[in-house]
């Protein structure tokens, strides 16, 4: 399967998984944004670049596994959220909180499974600019993904 065919097949699966997936796929398609695999740090599932490219971590996914893994689809929803947010919001705990909540709610819809306890608490946090809420979100993200996820390097609020 060629990369462009794989991208379209993956976006079709994301679009058909839930409302959030439909919106994410439409956003990525509408802007013709690249979607591919690339190796990254172990505790990163996917990432985006300021150029608009979205990558699933090749350390965790292959072209074949991404087509059948709801976790990969949820990560694409997460990264599309960041691209919609814009650079400064995406690189903040506020932006991460929005993307994490979107990702995990979508994954719950797809699988019907309860997320881990730390994520359940993250899902209860209001999406707001309150410092105490954003500090709690950063702590929960770090607890879930590990120190090397890098949440401690992000400002709590968007810089601009």
DSSP file (Angstrom, degrees, kcal/mol; ACC not computed):
  #  RESIDUE AA STRUCTURE BP1 BP2  ACC     N-H-->O    O-->H-N    N-H-->O    O-->H-N    TCO  KAPPA ALPHA  PHI   PSI    X-CA   Y-CA   Z-CA
    1    1 A X              0   0    0      0, 0.0     2,-0.1     0, 0.0     0, 0.0   0.000 360.0 360.0 360.0 131.4    0.0    0.0    0.0
    2    2 A X     >  -     0   0    0      1,-0.1     4,-2.7     4,-0.0     5,-0.2  -0.352 360.0-110.2 -73.1 157.4    1.4    3.4   -1.0
    3    3 A X  H  > S+     0   0    0      1,-0.2     4,-2.9     2,-0.2     5,-0.2   0.886 118.3  50.8 -57.1 -42.3    1.7    6.1    1.7
    4    4 A X  H  > S+     0   0    0      2,-0.2     4,-2.1     1,-0.2    -1,-0.2   0.884 111.7  47.7 -65.9 -37.7   -1.1    8.2    0.3
    5    5 A X  H  > S+     0   0    0      2,-0.2     4,-2.4     1,-0.2    -2,-0.2   0.902 112.8  49.3 -67.1 -40.9   -3.4    5.2    0.2
    6    6 A X  H  X S+     0   0    0     -4,-2.7     4,-2.8     2,-0.2    -2,-0.2   0.928 109.6  51.9 -62.9 -45.1   -2.5    4.3    3.8
    7    7 A X  H  X S+     0   0    0     -4,-2.9     4,-2.8     1,-0.2    -2,-0.2   0.929 112.3  45.5 -57.0 -47.0   -3.1    7.9    4.9
    8    8 A X  H  X S+     0   0    0     -4,-2.1     4,-2.1     2,-0.2    -1,-0.2   0.896 112.7  50.2 -67.0 -39.5   -6.6    7.9    3.3
    9    9 A X  H  X S+     0   0    0     -4,-2.4     4,-1.8     2,-0.2    -1,-0.2   0.908 113.0  47.1 -63.5 -41.2   -7.4    4.5    4.8
   10   10 A X  H  X S+     0   0    0     -4,-2.8     4,-2.5     2,-0.2    -2,-0.2   0.930 111.6  49.4 -66.5 -45.7   -6.3    5.7    8.2
   11   11 A X  H  X S+     0   0    0     -4,-2.8     4,-2.7     1,-0.2    -1,-0.2   0.850 108.3  55.1 -62.9 -33.3   -8.2    8.9    8.0
   12   12 A X  H  X S+     0   0    0     -4,-2.1     4,-1.7     2,-0.2    -1,-0.2   0.911 109.6  46.1 -64.9 -41.6  -11.3    6.9    6.9
   13   13 A X  H  X S+     0   0    0     -4,-1.8     4,-0.6     2,-0.2    -2,-0.2   0.912 113.7  48.5 -67.2 -41.8  -11.0    4.8   10.1
   14   14 A X  H >X S+     0   0    0     -4,-2.5     3,-1.0     1,-0.2     4,-0.7   0.927 111.5  50.7 -62.1 -44.5  -10.5    7.9   12.3
   15   15 A X  H 3< S+     0   0    0     -4,-2.7     7,-0.3     1,-0.2     3,-0.2   0.835 112.6  45.7 -63.7 -33.4  -13.5    9.6   10.7
   16   16 A X  H 3< S+     0   0    0     -4,-1.7    -1,-0.2     1,-0.2    -2,-0.2   0.490  97.1  74.6 -90.5  -2.1  -15.8    6.6   11.2
   17   17 A X  H << S-     0   0    0     -3,-1.0     2,-0.3    -4,-0.6    -1,-0.2   0.834 111.0 -35.7 -82.2 -32.1  -14.8    5.9   14.8
   18   18 A X     X  -     0   0    0     -4,-0.7     4,-2.2    -3,-0.2    -1,-0.3  -0.969  65.6 -83.6-175.8 172.6  -16.6    8.8   16.5
   19   19 A X  H  > S+     0   0    0     -2,-0.3     4,-2.2     1,-0.2     5,-0.2   0.896 126.0  52.6 -60.7 -41.4  -17.6   12.5   16.1
   20   20 A X  H  > S+     0   0    0      1,-0.2     4,-2.3     2,-0.2    -1,-0.2   0.885 109.7  49.4 -62.5 -38.4  -14.2   13.7   17.4
   21   21 A X  H  > S+     0   0    0      2,-0.2     4,-2.8     1,-0.2     5,-0.2   0.881 107.5  53.8 -67.9 -38.7  -12.6   11.5   14.8
   22   22 A X  H  X S+     0   0    0     -4,-2.2     4,-2.1    -7,-0.3    -2,-0.2   0.916 111.2  45.9 -61.2 -43.3  -14.8   12.8   12.0
   23   23 A X  H  X S+     0   0    0     -4,-2.2     4,-2.2     2,-0.2    -2,-0.2   0.908 113.5  48.9 -66.3 -42.4  -13.8   16.4   12.9
   24   24 A X  H  X S+     0   0    0     -4,-2.3     4,-2.5     2,-0.2     5,-0.2   0.927 112.4  47.4 -64.1 -45.5  -10.1   15.5   13.1
   25   25 A X  H  X S+     0   0    0     -4,-2.8     4,-2.9     1,-0.2     5,-0.3   0.906 111.4  51.0 -63.8 -41.3  -10.1   13.7    9.8
   26   26 A X  H  X S+     0   0    0     -4,-2.1     4,-2.8    -5,-0.2    -1,-0.2   0.904 110.8  49.5 -62.4 -40.5  -12.0   16.5    8.1
   27   27 A X  H  X S+     0   0    0     -4,-2.2     4,-1.3     2,-0.2    -2,-0.2   0.947 114.2  43.6 -63.2 -48.7   -9.4   19.0    9.5
   28   28 A X  H  <>S+     0   0    0     -4,-2.5     5,-2.3     1,-0.2     4,-0.3   0.907 118.4  44.6 -65.7 -42.1   -6.4   17.0    8.3
   29   29 A X  H ><5S+     0   0    0     -4,-2.9     3,-1.5    -5,-0.2    -2,-0.2   0.929 108.8  56.6 -66.1 -44.9   -8.0   16.3    4.9
   30   30 A X  H 3<5S+     0   0    0     -4,-2.8    -1,-0.2     1,-0.3    -2,-0.2   0.770 115.5  36.8 -61.0 -27.3   -9.2   19.8    4.4
   31   31 A X  T 3<5S-     0   0    0     -4,-1.3    -1,-0.3    -5,-0.2    -2,-0.2   0.327 105.6-126.1-105.9   5.4   -5.7   21.2    4.8
   32   32 A X  T < 5 +     0   0    0     -3,-1.5     2,-0.3    -4,-0.3    -3,-0.2   0.886  44.5 179.5  51.6  43.8   -4.0   18.3    3.0
   33   33 A X      < -     0   0    0     -5,-2.3    -1,-0.2    -6,-0.2    20,-0.1  -0.575  29.3-109.7 -81.6 137.3   -1.7   17.8    6.0
   34   34 A X        -     0   0    0     -2,-0.3    20,-2.2     1,-0.0     2,-0.4  -0.302  31.3-170.6 -64.9 146.7    0.8   15.0    5.9
   35   35 A X  E     +a   54   0A   0     18,-0.2     2,-0.3   -32,-0.1    20,-0.2  -0.987  25.1 128.3-139.6 125.6    0.3   11.9    8.1
   36   36 A X  E     -a   55   0A   0     18,-2.1    20,-2.3    -2,-0.4     2,-0.4  -0.877  53.0 -84.3-158.7-173.9    3.0    9.3    8.5
   37   37 A X  E     +a   56   0A   0     -2,-0.3     2,-0.3    18,-0.2    20,-0.2  -0.878  41.4 163.9-107.0 142.1    5.1    7.2   10.9
   38   38 A X  E     -a   57   0A   0     18,-2.3    20,-1.3    -2,-0.4    21,-0.3  -0.959  39.3-105.9-155.7 142.5    8.4    8.5   12.5
   39   39 A X        +     0   0    0     -2,-0.3     2,-0.3    18,-0.3    18,-0.1  -0.422  46.8 160.7 -70.1 141.1   10.4    7.2   15.4
   40   40 A X        -     0   0    0      4,-0.2    19,-0.1     1,-0.1     4,-0.0  -0.849  46.6 -49.3-146.0-179.1   10.3    9.3   18.6
   41   41 A X    >   -     0   0    0     -2,-0.3     3,-1.8     1,-0.1    -1,-0.1  -0.186  58.5-109.6 -55.9 152.3   11.0    9.0   22.3
   42   42 A X  T 3  S+     0   0    0      1,-0.3    -1,-0.1    -3,-0.1    15,-0.0   0.829 115.3  51.6 -55.4 -39.1    9.4    5.9   24.0
   43   43 A X  T 3  S+     0   0    0    105,-0.1     2,-0.5     2,-0.0    -1,-0.3   0.207  91.7  89.9 -91.9  18.4    6.8    7.8   26.0
   44   44 A X    <   -     0   0    0     -3,-1.8    -4,-0.2     1,-0.1     3,-0.1  -0.965  49.3-176.7-112.1 125.5    5.5    9.7   23.0
   45   45 A X  S    S-     0   0    0     -2,-0.5    12,-2.8     1,-0.3     2,-0.3   0.822  70.8 -15.4 -87.7 -35.2    2.6    8.1   21.1
   46   46 A X  E     -B   56   0A   0     10,-0.3    -1,-0.3    29,-0.1     2,-0.3  -0.960  62.8-168.7-159.0 166.6    2.4   10.7   18.3
   47   47 A X  E     -B   55   0A   0      8,-2.5     8,-3.1    -2,-0.3     2,-0.3  -0.981  10.9-139.9-158.1 165.6    3.5   14.2   17.6
   48   48 A X  E     -B   54   0A   0     -2,-0.3     2,-0.3     6,-0.2     6,-0.2  -0.870  11.8-140.3-126.6 161.3    3.0   17.1   15.2
   49   49 A X    >   -     0   0    0      4,-2.1     3,-2.8    -2,-0.3     4,-0.1  -0.880  30.2-111.5-118.0 153.7    5.4   19.6   13.6
   50   50 A X  T 3  S+     0   0    0     -2,-0.3    37,-0.1     1,-0.3    -1,-0.0   0.711 116.1  68.4 -57.1 -19.0    4.8   23.3   13.1
   51   51 A X  T 3  S-     0   0    0      2,-0.1    -1,-0.3     1,-0.0    -3,-0.0   0.629 121.9-105.8 -73.0 -13.0    4.7   22.6    9.3
   52   52 A X  S <  S+     0   0    0     -3,-2.8     2,-0.2     1,-0.3    -2,-0.1   0.377  73.0 141.2 103.3  -2.2    1.4   20.7   10.0
   53   53 A X        -     0   0    0    -20,-0.1    -4,-2.1    -4,-0.1     2,-0.4  -0.477  36.1-155.2 -73.2 143.9    2.7   17.2    9.7
   54   54 A X  E     -aB  35  48A   0    -20,-2.2   -18,-2.1    -6,-0.2     2,-0.4  -0.976  11.6-171.9-119.7 134.4    1.3   14.5   12.1
   55   55 A X  E     -aB  36  47A   0     -8,-3.1    -8,-2.5    -2,-0.4     2,-0.3  -0.987  18.3-146.7-129.1 134.7    3.3   11.4   13.0
   56   56 A X  E     -aB  37  46A   0    -20,-2.3   -18,-2.3    -2,-0.4     2,-0.5  -0.761  44.3 -98.8 -86.4 146.0    2.5    8.3   14.9
   57   57 A X  E >>  -a   38   0A   0    -12,-2.8     4,-2.1    -2,-0.3     3,-1.9  -0.544  25.1-152.4 -71.7 117.8    5.6    7.0   16.7
   58   58 A X  T 34 S+     0   0    0    -20,-1.3   -19,-0.2    -2,-0.5    -1,-0.2   0.641  92.8  70.3 -65.8 -14.3    7.1    4.2   14.7
   59   59 A X  T 34 S+     0   0    0    -21,-0.3    -1,-0.3     1,-0.1   -20,-0.1   0.732 115.0  24.4 -71.5 -21.0    8.4    2.7   17.9
   60   60 A X  T <4 S+     0   0    0     -3,-1.9     2,-0.3     1,-0.2    -2,-0.2   0.661 123.9  43.2-114.1 -25.7    4.8    1.8   18.8
   61   61 A X     <  -     0   0    0     -4,-2.1     2,-0.3   -16,-0.1    -1,-0.2  -0.912  53.3-163.7-129.2 150.3    2.9    1.5   15.5
   62   62 A X     >  -     0   0    0     -2,-0.3     4,-2.2    -3,-0.1     5,-0.2  -0.724  45.0 -98.6-115.5 173.1    3.4    0.1   12.0
   63   63 A X  H  > S+     0   0    0     -2,-0.3     4,-0.7     1,-0.2    -1,-0.0   0.897 125.8  44.7 -59.4 -38.4    1.5    1.0    8.9
   64   64 A X  H >4 S+     0   0    0      1,-0.2     3,-0.7     2,-0.2     4,-0.5   0.931 112.9  47.7 -72.6 -46.0   -0.6   -2.1    9.5
   65   65 A X  H >> S+     0   0    0      1,-0.2     3,-1.2     2,-0.2     4,-0.7   0.845 104.6  60.7 -67.6 -32.7   -1.2   -1.8   13.2
   66   66 A X  H 3< S+     0   0    0     -4,-2.2     3,-0.3     1,-0.3    -1,-0.2   0.805  98.4  59.3 -64.3 -27.9   -2.2    1.9   12.9
   67   67 A X  T << S+     0   0    0     -4,-0.7    -1,-0.3    -3,-0.7    -2,-0.2   0.690 116.6  30.8 -74.2 -17.6   -5.1    0.9   10.7
   68   68 A X  T <4 S+     0   0    0     -3,-1.2     2,-0.6    -4,-0.5    -1,-0.2   0.331  96.5  96.8-122.3   7.2   -6.6   -1.3   13.4
   69   69 A X    >X  -     0   0    0     -4,-0.7     4,-1.7    -3,-0.3     3,-0.6  -0.875  51.0-162.9-109.7 113.1   -5.6    0.3   16.6
   70   70 A X  H 3> S+     0   0    0     -2,-0.6     4,-2.5     1,-0.2     5,-0.2   0.815  93.1  62.1 -60.2 -30.6   -8.1    2.7   18.3
   71   71 A X  H 3> S+     0   0    0      1,-0.2     4,-1.8     2,-0.2    -1,-0.2   0.888 103.0  49.1 -62.2 -39.0   -5.3    4.1   20.4
   72   72 A X  H <> S+     0   0    0     -3,-0.6     4,-1.8     2,-0.2    -2,-0.2   0.899 110.5  50.6 -66.0 -40.8   -3.6    5.3   17.2
   73   73 A X  H  X S+     0   0    0     -4,-1.7     4,-1.9     1,-0.2    -2,-0.2   0.907 109.0  51.3 -64.5 -41.0   -6.8    6.9   16.0
   74   74 A X  H  X S+     0   0    0     -4,-2.5     4,-2.2     1,-0.2    -1,-0.2   0.873 107.8  53.2 -64.1 -36.2   -7.2    8.7   19.4
   75   75 A X  H  X S+     0   0    0     -4,-1.8     4,-2.6     2,-0.2    -1,-0.2   0.870 106.1  52.4 -66.7 -35.8   -3.7   10.0   19.1
   76   76 A X  H  X S+     0   0    0     -4,-1.8     4,-2.5     2,-0.2    -1,-0.2   0.898 108.5  51.0 -65.6 -39.3   -4.5   11.4   15.6
   77   77 A X  H  X S+     0   0    0     -4,-1.9     4,-1.8     2,-0.2    -2,-0.2   0.917 110.5  50.6 -60.1 -43.9   -7.5   13.2   17.2
   78   78 A X  H  X S+     0   0    0     -4,-2.2     4,-1.6     1,-0.2    -2,-0.2   0.934 112.7  44.5 -58.9 -50.1   -5.1   14.5   19.9
   79   79 A X  H  X S+     0   0    0     -4,-2.6     4,-2.0     1,-0.2    -1,-0.2   0.865 109.8  54.6 -69.5 -36.2   -2.6   15.9   17.4
   80   80 A X  H  X S+     0   0    0     -4,-2.5     4,-2.1     1,-0.2    -1,-0.2   0.872 104.7  56.5 -63.0 -35.3   -5.3   17.4   15.1
   81   81 A X  H  X S+     0   0    0     -4,-1.8     4,-2.1     1,-0.2    -2,-0.2   0.929 106.0  50.2 -59.5 -45.6   -6.5   19.2   18.2
   82   82 A X  H  X S+     0   0    0     -4,-1.6     4,-1.6     1,-0.2     8,-0.3   0.908 108.5  51.5 -60.8 -41.9   -3.1   20.8   18.6
   83   83 A X  H  < S+     0   0    0     -4,-2.0    -1,-0.2     1,-0.2    -2,-0.2   0.895 110.8  48.6 -63.8 -38.3   -2.9   21.9   15.0
   84   84 A X  H  < S+     0   0    0     -4,-2.1    -1,-0.2     1,-0.2    -2,-0.2   0.859 108.2  56.2 -66.6 -34.9   -6.3   23.6   15.3
   85   85 A X  H  < S-     0   0    0     -4,-2.1     4,-0.3    -5,-0.2    -1,-0.2   0.849 107.3-128.9 -65.9 -34.7   -5.2   25.3   18.6
   86   86 A X     X  -     0   0    0     -4,-1.6     4,-2.6     1,-0.1     5,-0.2  -0.150  31.8 -67.0  94.4 161.8   -2.1   26.9   17.0
   87   87 A X  H  > S+     0   0    0      1,-0.2     4,-1.9     2,-0.2    -1,-0.1   0.880 126.5  45.5 -54.7 -52.3    1.5   26.9   18.1
   88   88 A X  H  4 S+     0   0    0      1,-0.2    71,-0.4     2,-0.2    -1,-0.2   0.868 117.3  42.6 -70.5 -37.1    1.3   28.9   21.3
   89   89 A X  H >4 S+     0   0    0     -4,-0.3     6,-0.7     1,-0.2     3,-0.7   0.918 112.0  55.0 -71.8 -42.2   -1.8   27.2   22.8
   90   90 A X  H 3< S+     0   0    0     -4,-2.6     2,-0.9     1,-0.3    -2,-0.2   0.854 103.1  57.6 -59.7 -35.3   -0.6   23.7   21.7
   91   91 A X  T 3< S+     0   0    0     -4,-1.9    64,-0.6    -5,-0.2     2,-0.3  -0.357  97.6  79.1 -94.1  55.0    2.7   24.3   23.6
   92   92 A X  B <> S-c  155   0B   0     -2,-0.9     4,-2.3    -3,-0.7    64,-0.2  -0.971  87.2-115.2-149.1 159.5    1.0   24.9   26.9
   93   93 A X  H  > S+     0   0    0     62,-2.5     4,-3.0    -2,-0.3     5,-0.2   0.868 117.7  58.7 -65.1 -35.4   -0.5   22.7   29.6
   94   94 A X  H  > S+     0   0    0     62,-1.9     4,-2.0    61,-0.3    -1,-0.2   0.946 108.6  44.6 -56.5 -48.4   -3.8   24.3   28.8
   95   95 A X  H  > S+     0   0    0     -6,-0.7     4,-2.2     1,-0.2    -2,-0.2   0.883 113.6  50.3 -63.8 -39.7   -3.5   23.0   25.2
   96   96 A X  H  X S+     0   0    0     -4,-2.3     4,-3.4    -7,-0.2     5,-0.3   0.901 107.3  54.2 -65.1 -40.8   -2.3   19.6   26.4
   97   97 A X  H  X S+     0   0    0     -4,-3.0     4,-2.5     1,-0.2     5,-0.2   0.936 109.8  47.1 -60.3 -46.0   -5.3   19.4   28.8
   98   98 A X  H  X S+     0   0    0     -4,-2.0     4,-2.2    -5,-0.2    -1,-0.2   0.936 115.7  44.9 -60.1 -46.0   -7.7   20.0   26.0
   99   99 A X  H  X S+     0   0    0     -4,-2.2     4,-2.7     2,-0.2    -2,-0.2   0.903 113.2  49.6 -67.8 -42.2   -6.0   17.5   23.7
  100  100 A X  H  X S+     0   0    0     -4,-3.4     4,-2.7     2,-0.2     5,-0.3   0.932 112.3  48.3 -61.6 -45.1   -5.7   14.8   26.4
  101  101 A X  H  X S+     0   0    0     -4,-2.5     4,-2.2    -5,-0.3     5,-0.2   0.918 113.2  47.3 -63.6 -42.6   -9.3   15.1   27.3
  102  102 A X  H  X S+     0   0    0     -4,-2.2     4,-2.1    -5,-0.2    -1,-0.2   0.932 113.5  48.9 -61.9 -46.5  -10.4   14.9   23.7
  103  103 A X  H  X S+     0   0    0     -4,-2.7     4,-2.4     1,-0.2    -2,-0.2   0.935 114.7  42.8 -58.8 -50.5   -8.2   11.9   23.0
  104  104 A X  H  X S+     0   0    0     -4,-2.7     4,-2.2     2,-0.2    -1,-0.2   0.845 112.8  51.4 -73.4 -33.7   -9.3    9.9   26.1
  105  105 A X  H  X S+     0   0    0     -4,-2.2     4,-1.9    -5,-0.3    -1,-0.2   0.912 112.3  47.8 -67.0 -40.4  -13.0   10.7   25.7
  106  106 A X  H  X S+     0   0    0     -4,-2.1     4,-2.3    -5,-0.2    -2,-0.2   0.921 110.9  51.1 -63.8 -43.7  -12.8    9.6   22.0
  107  107 A X  H  X S+     0   0    0     -4,-2.4     4,-2.6     1,-0.2     5,-0.4   0.886 107.6  53.1 -62.9 -38.9  -11.0    6.4   23.1
  108  108 A X  H  X S+     0   0    0     -4,-2.2     4,-2.8     1,-0.2    -1,-0.2   0.915 109.3  49.2 -60.8 -42.7  -13.6    5.7   25.7
  109  109 A X  H  < S+     0   0    0     -4,-1.9    -2,-0.2     1,-0.2    -1,-0.2   0.904 114.1  46.1 -62.1 -41.0  -16.3    6.0   23.0
  110  110 A X  H  < S+     0   0    0     -4,-2.3    -2,-0.2     1,-0.2    -1,-0.2   0.891 128.1  22.6 -70.4 -40.2  -14.4    3.7   20.6
  111  111 A X  H  < S-     0   0    0     -4,-2.6    -2,-0.2     2,-0.2    -3,-0.2   0.704  85.9-136.8-103.7 -23.1  -13.6    1.0   23.1
  112  112 A X     <  +     0   0    0     -4,-2.8     2,-0.3    -5,-0.4    -4,-0.1   0.549  62.2 130.8  74.1   6.5  -16.2    1.3   25.9
  113  113 A X        -     0   0    0     -6,-0.4     2,-0.3    -5,-0.1    -1,-0.3  -0.670  62.7-116.0 -96.6 147.8  -13.4    0.8   28.4
  114  114 A X        -     0   0    0     -2,-0.3     3,-0.1    -3,-0.1    -1,-0.0  -0.601  32.7-126.5 -74.9 136.8  -12.7    2.9   31.5
  115  115 A X        -     0   0    0     -2,-0.3     5,-0.1     1,-0.2    -1,-0.1  -0.285  42.5 -71.9 -74.4 170.2   -9.3    4.7   31.3
  116  116 A X    >>  -     0   0    0      1,-0.1     4,-2.3     3,-0.1     3,-0.6  -0.179  50.7-103.7 -57.8 158.4   -6.7    4.4   34.1
  117  117 A X  H 3> S+     0   0    0      1,-0.3     4,-2.1     2,-0.2     5,-0.2   0.866 120.4  55.3 -54.4 -43.5   -7.5    6.2   37.4
  118  118 A X  H 3> S+     0   0    0      1,-0.2     4,-1.7     2,-0.2    -1,-0.3   0.865 110.3  46.6 -62.1 -35.7   -5.1    9.0   36.7
  119  119 A X  H <> S+     0   0    0     -3,-0.6     4,-2.4     2,-0.2    -1,-0.2   0.866 106.5  57.6 -74.5 -36.8   -6.8    9.7   33.4
  120  120 A X  H  X S+     0   0    0     -4,-2.3     4,-0.7     1,-0.2    -2,-0.2   0.903 108.4  47.6 -59.0 -39.4  -10.2    9.6   35.0
  121  121 A X  H >X S+     0   0    0     -4,-2.1     3,-1.0     1,-0.2     4,-0.6   0.918 109.2  53.2 -67.3 -41.4   -9.1   12.3   37.3
  122  122 A X  H >< S+     0   0    0     -4,-1.7     3,-1.0     1,-0.3    -2,-0.2   0.872 104.6  56.5 -59.3 -37.1   -7.7   14.3   34.4
  123  123 A X  H 3< S+     0   0    0     -4,-2.4    -1,-0.3     1,-0.2    -2,-0.2   0.713 101.3  57.4 -69.5 -19.7  -11.0   14.0   32.6
  124  124 A X  H << S+     0   0    0     -3,-1.0    -1,-0.2    -4,-0.7    -2,-0.2   0.639  83.4 103.3 -84.8 -13.3  -12.8   15.6   35.6
  125  125 A X  S << S-     0   0    0     -3,-1.0     2,-0.2    -4,-0.6    -3,-0.0  -0.447  76.9-118.7 -70.9 138.6  -10.7   18.8   35.5
  126  126 A X        -     0   0    0     -2,-0.1     2,-1.3     1,-0.1    -1,-0.1  -0.513  23.1-117.2 -73.2 145.6  -12.4   21.8   34.0
  127  127 A X        +     0   0    0     -2,-0.2     2,-0.3     2,-0.1    -1,-0.1  -0.714  69.7 122.4 -83.4  97.5  -10.7   23.3   30.8
  128  128 A X  S    S-     0   0    0     -2,-1.3    -3,-0.0     2,-0.1     0, 0.0  -0.879  74.0-107.9-149.2 175.5   -9.8   26.6   32.2
  129  129 A X        +     0   0    0     -2,-0.3     2,-0.2     4,-0.1   -35,-0.1   0.242  65.8 135.5 -96.8  11.4   -6.8   28.9   32.8
  130  130 A X     >  -     0   0    0      1,-0.1     4,-2.4     2,-0.1     5,-0.2  -0.440  53.7-141.0 -63.5 127.5   -6.8   28.5   36.6
  131  131 A X  H  > S+     0   0    0      1,-0.2     4,-2.6     2,-0.2     5,-0.2   0.902 100.1  52.0 -58.2 -44.6   -3.2   27.9   37.7
  132  132 A X  H  > S+     0   0    0      1,-0.2     4,-1.9     2,-0.2    -1,-0.2   0.889 110.9  48.0 -63.4 -38.6   -4.1   25.3   40.3
  133  133 A X  H  > S+     0   0    0      2,-0.2     4,-2.4     1,-0.2    -1,-0.2   0.921 113.0  47.5 -66.5 -43.7   -6.1   23.3   37.7
  134  134 A X  H  X S+     0   0    0     -4,-2.4     4,-2.4     2,-0.2    -2,-0.2   0.855 110.4  52.0 -69.6 -34.6   -3.3   23.5   35.2
  135  135 A X  H  X S+     0   0    0     -4,-2.6     4,-2.2    -5,-0.2    -1,-0.2   0.912 110.7  48.5 -64.4 -41.5   -0.7   22.4   37.8
  136  136 A X  H  X S+     0   0    0     -4,-1.9     4,-2.5    -5,-0.2    -2,-0.2   0.914 110.6  51.3 -64.3 -42.1   -2.8   19.5   38.7
  137  137 A X  H  X S+     0   0    0     -4,-2.4     4,-2.6     1,-0.2     5,-0.2   0.921 109.3  50.2 -60.4 -44.5   -3.2   18.6   35.0
  138  138 A X  H  X S+     0   0    0     -4,-2.4     4,-2.3     1,-0.2    -1,-0.2   0.907 110.9  49.5 -61.3 -41.9    0.6   18.7   34.5
  139  139 A X  H  X S+     0   0    0     -4,-2.2     4,-2.4     1,-0.2    -1,-0.2   0.916 112.4  47.3 -63.6 -42.9    1.1   16.5   37.5
  140  140 A X  H  X S+     0   0    0     -4,-2.5     4,-2.1     2,-0.2    -2,-0.2   0.886 111.3  50.6 -67.8 -38.7   -1.4   13.9   36.2
  141  141 A X  H  X S+     0   0    0     -4,-2.6     4,-3.2     2,-0.2     5,-0.4   0.915 112.3  47.3 -63.1 -42.8    0.1   14.0   32.7
  142  142 A X  H  X S+     0   0    0     -4,-2.3     4,-2.3     1,-0.2    -2,-0.2   0.893 110.8  51.8 -66.2 -39.8    3.5   13.4   34.1
  143  143 A X  H  < S+     0   0    0     -4,-2.4    -1,-0.2    -5,-0.2    -2,-0.2   0.882 117.0  40.3 -63.5 -37.6    2.2   10.6   36.3
  144  144 A X  H  < S+     0   0    0     -4,-2.1    -2,-0.2    -5,-0.2    -1,-0.2   0.933 130.0  24.2 -76.2 -48.1    0.6    8.9   33.3
  145  145 A X  H  < S-     0   0    0     -4,-3.2    -3,-0.2     1,-0.2    -2,-0.2   0.587 108.7-114.6-100.1 -12.2    3.3    9.4   30.7
  146  146 A X    ><  -     0   0    0     -4,-2.3     3,-1.8    -5,-0.4     4,-0.4  -0.074  35.6 -70.8  96.1 160.5    6.4    9.8   32.8
  147  147 A X  G >  S+     0   0    0      1,-0.3     3,-1.7     2,-0.2     5,-0.3   0.865 126.5  61.3 -56.5 -40.0    8.8   12.6   33.4
  148  148 A X  G 3  S+     0   0    0      1,-0.3    -1,-0.3    -3,-0.1    -2,-0.1   0.504  78.5  85.6 -74.7  -1.6   10.3   12.4   29.9
  149  149 A X  G <  S-     0   0    0     -3,-1.8    -1,-0.3    -7,-0.1    -2,-0.2   0.863  97.4-134.1 -61.0 -34.1    6.9   13.2   28.4
  150  150 A X    X   +     0   0    0     -3,-1.7     3,-2.1    -4,-0.4     4,-0.4   0.568  60.7 138.6  98.1  10.3    8.1   16.8   29.0
  151  151 A X  G >   +     0   0    0      1,-0.3     3,-1.2     2,-0.2   -58,-0.1   0.796  69.0  64.8 -59.6 -27.2    5.0   18.4   30.5
  152  152 A X  G 3  S+     0   0    0     -5,-0.3    -1,-0.3     1,-0.2    -4,-0.0   0.632  95.8  58.6 -72.6 -10.9    7.3   20.2   33.0
  153  153 A X  G <  S+     0   0    0     -3,-2.1     2,-0.3     2,-0.1    -1,-0.2   0.576  90.8  88.0 -90.9  -9.5    8.9   22.2   30.1
  154  154 A X  S <  S-     0   0    0     -3,-1.2   -62,-0.2    -4,-0.4     2,-0.1  -0.652  81.2-118.4 -89.8 142.7    5.6   23.6   29.0
  155  155 A X  B     -c   92   0B   0    -64,-0.6   -62,-2.5    -2,-0.3   -61,-0.3  -0.435  23.5-123.4 -68.5 154.9    4.1   26.9   30.4
  156  156 A X  S    S+     0   0    0    -64,-0.2   -62,-1.9   -63,-0.2     2,-0.3   0.935  93.6  31.1 -66.2 -44.9    0.8   26.5   32.1
  157  157 A X  S    S-     0   0    0    -64,-0.2    -2,-0.1   -65,-0.1   -64,-0.1  -0.747 102.8 -84.1-111.3 157.8   -1.0   29.0   29.9
  158  158 A X        -     0   0    0     -2,-0.3   -69,-0.2     1,-0.1   -66,-0.1  -0.353  35.1-135.0 -57.0 139.9   -0.4   29.9   26.2
  159  159 A X              0   0    0    -71,-0.4    -1,-0.1     1,-0.2   -70,-0.1   0.799 360.0 360.0 -71.0 -29.0    2.4   32.5   26.0
  160  160 A X              0   0    0      0, 0.0    -1,-0.2     0, 0.0    -2,-0.1   0.341 360.0 360.0-125.6 360.0    0.4   34.7   23.5
